[in-house]
């Protein structure tokens, strides 16, 4: 079964790019190995991973870094192919970090590798391997293989509207359990990410994003202490104000700032892990740049 999942996810972007009956050759591919990337740092008042409480005390800082290698580009059905490598971290000074038994601030360090394909004009399909690791030993490592699909509906609901930007993801735990349960699980996620341009405020070009994310267990992903699996994991409703920072020197890159608030609504198993609270308000602030 595991080999079938691996084979499906590795070849999914290519399979989705095939359209039977079309034999015309696409425009020759652009030169490969075009490299871009991003890095940044986020601050949050609480850290929940897919609705599962990790930390809600002290300072929580989340630096991240990503490299994007363009492997292929054309005007055919397979629009482009990218290899993406990234690393994401969570640093805490609360009980799960430097104030805890281990005394180390470095709670989480995740490495991921993705193969992403642009299919047609609007679709993007991807396969991602992620290793979730705790440098201070606060949780056991988890390995996951996920497949995702996103649709760019910009302009379909009005020329000035960036669209709802729907996406879906299914993640298969290969080793370890995010819920610290007794079985590897399968996770499903649905997202909408509408964004609106608000105009200028002085030198700032303001935008407003209203992301909505829902997470579910397809199999053994949200287990409670008795081993019962719960289908509903969480819903995250966000309101995020963002803007480029043009006053920073250009040599520092095109920096963007964001300020947001999120309402987290939790399913039964995650509610118990959150001390019986079924909801949580979370504030965020982030800085990021691209190169």
FENKA-V149332 format. One record per residue. RES is the residue in one letter. PHI is phi in whole degrees, -180 to 180 (NA if undefined). OMEGA is omega in whole degrees, -180 to 180 (none if undefined). Layout:
BEGIN
RES	PHI	OMEGA
RES	PHI	OMEGA
END
This chain:
BEGIN
X	NA	180
X	-61	180
X	-64	178
X	-64	178
X	-62	180
X	-61	-179
X	-63	-180
X	-62	-176
X	-71	-180
X	-68	-176
X	-104	-178
X	-58	-179
X	-58	-179
X	-72	180
X	-62	-179
X	-68	-178
X	-82	-176
X	-85	175
X	-124	-179
X	-56	177
X	93	179
X	-102	-176
X	-119	-180
X	-67	-179
X	-75	178
X	-74	174
X	-59	-178
X	-51	-177
X	-67	174
X	-72	180
X	-59	-179
X	-76	174
X	65	170
X	-77	-171
X	-114	170
X	-136	-179
X	-173	178
X	-152	171
X	-154	-178
X	-175	-179
X	-146	-180
X	-120	175
X	-123	-179
X	-142	-179
X	-82	177
X	-158	180
X	-119	173
X	-117	175
X	-96	-179
X	53	179
X	89	-178
X	-94	-176
X	-61	173
X	-113	180
X	-163	175
X	-137	178
X	-129	175
X	74	-180
X	-88	179
X	-125	-177
X	-121	-173
X	-130	175
X	-78	-178
X	-149	-176
X	-148	-178
X	-147	174
X	-118	-177
X	-124	179
X	-104	176
X	-81	-177
X	-91	-172
X	-159	176
X	-153	178
X	-159	176
X	-99	179
X	-82	-180
X	-61	173
X	-81	-172
X	-67	179
X	-162	178
X	-141	-176
X	-127	168
X	-105	-176
X	-119	177
X	-119	-177
X	-148	177
X	-142	-177
X	-129	-175
X	-133	173
X	-135	-177
X	-112	-175
X	-128	170
X	-112	177
X	-90	-176
X	-59	179
X	-86	-179
X	-122	-172
X	-67	178
X	-87	-178
X	-91	-176
X	-59	-176
X	-79	179
X	74	-179
X	-106	-179
X	-77	-171
X	-86	-175
X	-80	-173
X	-143	175
X	-142	-176
X	-111	172
X	-111	177
X	-140	177
X	-134	-176
X	-126	168
X	-115	-174
X	-121	-177
X	-126	170
X	-86	-175
X	-121	-176
X	66	-177
X	-84	-166
X	-130	-175
X	-96	171
X	-133	177
X	-117	-178
X	-151	175
X	-128	-176
X	-132	170
X	-102	179
X	-130	172
X	-112	178
X	-94	-172
X	-131	178
X	-111	179
X	-60	179
X	-94	172
X	72	-178
X	-82	172
X	-149	179
X	-77	-178
X	-61	178
X	-128	174
X	-112	-176
X	-140	172
X	-120	-175
X	-124	172
X	-120	-177
X	-138	179
X	-143	-179
X	-133	-179
X	-125	179
X	-93	-178
X	-101	179
X	-59	178
X	86	-178
X	-76	-180
X	-108	-177
X	131	-174
X	-60	-176
X	-86	-176
X	-99	-178
X	-73	176
X	95	178
X	-82	178
X	51	-179
X	-72	177
X	-151	179
X	-141	-179
X	-145	171
X	-127	-179
X	-114	180
X	-111	175
X	-69	179
X	-95	-178
X	-155	-179
X	81	-177
X	-135	179
X	-62	-180
X	-92	-177
X	58	-180
X	-83	-175
X	-100	-179
X	-136	171
X	-65	-174
X	-120	176
X	-125	-172
X	-115	176
X	-127	-177
X	-140	175
X	-123	-176
X	-136	165
X	-127	-176
X	-140	178
X	-68	-178
X	-141	-177
X	-127	175
X	-85	-176
X	-96	-179
X	100	-173
X	-91	170
X	-135	-171
X	70	178
X	-89	-175
X	-93	173
X	-103	-171
X	-85	173
X	-135	180
X	-127	177
X	-106	180
X	-126	-176
X	-73	175
X	-131	-179
X	-128	177
X	-126	-179
X	-121	-176
X	-137	172
X	-96	172
X	-88	178
X	-167	169
X	57	-178
X	-91	179
X	-115	179
X	-90	174
X	-92	-176
X	-62	179
X	-87	179
X	89	180
X	-79	-180
X	-90	179
X	-114	-174
X	-68	-177
X	-89	180
X	-102	-177
X	-172	166
X	-132	178
X	-117	178
X	-112	-174
X	-117	173
X	-137	-170
X	-127	177
X	-96	-177
X	-137	178
X	-165	166
X	-64	180
X	-115	-173
X	-71	-178
X	-78	177
X	-77	179
X	-57	-176
X	-62	-180
X	-66	178
X	-85	180
X	96	180
X	-83	-176
X	-80	178
X	-130	177
X	-115	177
X	-139	179
X	-137	-173
X	-142	173
X	-136	-177
X	-129	171
X	-107	-179
X	-105	177
X	-110	-168
X	-107	171
X	-76	-172
X	-59	-177
X	-67	179
X	-74	175
X	-62	179
X	-64	179
X	-69	-180
X	-98	176
X	70	179
X	90	178
X	-86	-177
X	-88	179
X	-144	-179
X	-152	172
X	-95	-176
X	-131	175
X	-103	-178
X	-137	172
X	-144	-177
X	-142	173
X	-129	180
X	-151	178
X	-145	177
X	-122	178
X	-148	none
END
